[in-house]
Amino acid sequence: MVLSLTACGRGQKAAPASEVKPAPQMKPAPPTPLAEKKEELGSPSWNPDWDKIVEEALPQEMLSAKAARDARPFCPRFATMSEADQRAFWAYFFQALAGAEAGLKPTTTVRHTEPEVAKVDTVTRRTVRQQGLLQLAYMDADRYGCDFDWEKDKALPLKDPARTILQPKNNLTCGVKILDNQLFALNRPLLSHYSYWSTLQPGTVSYRVFAKQMTNVPAACRAGAKPKAERRVAEAASR
């Protein structure tokens, strides 16, 4: 039997080559309206490399029939698309989420003063800050197993891109874990009043901002889509 050469660690057996999973097929996502505007102005925008980060981080269940039901308001053909197109949809989704949350700027950090959100971060022991592309917090490392290191970061300036929580890969992969938890562990829909992000809570101002960014989804989502489904997205964006 031929063995893979990817094994690491002394005394560990390499997996048989036949068991090595092929790399997932991926496609780049189109730019959101905000990304297009930033590119026109010559401002830093969404980095296409971030699509790959999201697409590689997706668990298989986010390509399932349950995920198709959740994606339907924005991507009516999700269930019948190729896996590469499904992954591209989620990459676009997180780009839109990052646009609504942080204006696509990885070093965005905000401390809200509203009583409902001005809580103490259980890791930093300070008032919670929402940080990075998806506006996450250090305590998410404990909640969702994200790669944030407060002990390392606290010695760095607040908006230093070297901070682990501000690094796009750490922030985006954490976001995938949070959404996966919402959809499958908690069995809540994509658009829920209990979502981690207010941008995914229908009826909020930030949801309307998010909906406007969801108007340029991958073409595979729209091909043959019923006008009624497209109208729902347009109506949410115009409110």
Buried (B, 14 or more C-beta within 10 A) or exposed (E): EEBEEEEEEEEEEBEEEEEEEEEBEBBBBBBBBBBBEBEEEEEEBBBEEBBBBBBBBBEEEBBBEBBBBBBBBBBBBBBEBEBBBBBBBBBBBBBBBBBBBBEBBBBBBEEBEEEEEEEEBEBBEEEBBBBBBBBBBBBBBEBBEBEBBBEEBEEEEEEEEEBBBBBBBBBBBBBBBBBBBBBBEEEBBBBBEEBBBBBBBBEBEBBBBBBBBBBBBBEBBBEEBEEEBBEBBEEBBEE
